[in-house]
């Protein structure tokens, strides 16, 4: 660890700095030009700079262990690079698909909207790259505060204002819980540096330490809100429904990925999973089971497509937590690897699903499930892409969604401690999810619409769907390579803590 800040450390932080500077540039450009497409193109093209910077870090040889900067607060390893690229993909897709919707339905200026997304994106990138608790908390707030604003940007819709207020109140509660848990970890170890925490838990502390137990529980609860795990899921359905649809897409993929990125960084890089705490495994397993049940059963009962996708997102979080429970039992990269592969597939697939929802909402202003009747004839390409993504989310073989679920289930099977029962429950819930995902496909191609109207799809929406479809098909064909890269990232995370 270096004691002074130099150009190398600035370079290690350069992707996040580039995104923040782009946010200010987009906001300033919106003030001096009336051509809103210039602002949009600047935001899109500008993201290529942080992408190039991340690749410059990826191709640099850091050695077998993570490199740190700024006194250990910033960590650059394969895990950080994996999530930085993932977040940049999310930001690019959300901005690309938002252009027509923002112009038509939001009174906010485009520069304001894109700038808020970019600022939150910088916070997400930091959440996967920080190696110190207070820095993680600051990154979380940098991520969350712009999301609260995005939820309320539709100023003509009372539901949007309600969603924003609910998000702020529940987000503040979760932040307080998380910070309290971090204070307990500090009290038990005397440090907020994750590597030092790992050393303390491996040499001096036992899993029965009360402060450590309380800290682990509260940190898990704080991040549980971000990933919409039961019983911290109550915000998701109302906020998904009330927020502008592109903002909902950003919540569903960005917030969840950031929450899991930070959760794994704290528990794995910080060495907390090495304690093999039986109470922590039981808590995570119970939460995973409840999350799968509530998410999938709740989605069956919805009539609004965004509420259905909210409950779907909750159910998907349950599968990811199953991998986390498997990770806790044996502290090996297998569960972590499965989680990263699942998360990548879920994000690309969900981008495609929400692109179809945005296409319908942009053209008609409607977002109920019955509004998809006959969608296959009104917008053939978007409907085909939406159908593919819905079936992938359901885990239909042989698509990448099926393969990623299979890896999650396999990582948990045979681990003992009742994990087999959790896997069987996951299989049952996956079967239930086919009903509400397939219902959308059935309505698009079988049910005749009450009113026949062709849907004109903007080029940006069609391009986003094309990216998602190509991504899903490519990951299906080369899933072995996807899993291998996830394994590289998982191993780098484990190399950080001392047994």
Secondary structure, 3 states (H helix, E strand, C coil): CCCCCCHHHHHHHHHHHHHHHHHHHHHHHHHHCCCHHHHHHHHHHHHHHHHHHHHHHHCCCCCCCCEEECCCCEEECHHHHHHHHHHHHHHHHHHHHHHHHHHHHCCCCHHHHHHHHHHHHHHHHHHCCECEHHHHHHHHHHHHHHHHHHHCCCCCCHHHHHHHHHHHHHHHHHHHHHHHHHHHHHHHHCCCEHHHHHHHHHHCCCCCCHHHHHHHHHHHHHHHHHCCCCCCCHHHHHHHHHCCHHHHHHHHHHHHHHHHHHHHHHHHHCCHHHHCCHHHHHHHHHHHHHHHHHHHHHHHCCCEHHHHHHHHHHHHHHHHHHHHHHHHHHCCHHHHHHHHHHHHHHHHHHHHHHHHHHHHHHHHCCCEHHHHCCHHHHCHHHHHHHHHHHHHHHCCCCCHHHHHHHHHHHHHCCCCCCHHHHHHHHHHHHHHHHHHHHHHHHHHHCCCCCCCCCCCCCHHHHHHHHHHHHHHHHHHHCHHHHHHHHHHHHHHHHCCCCC
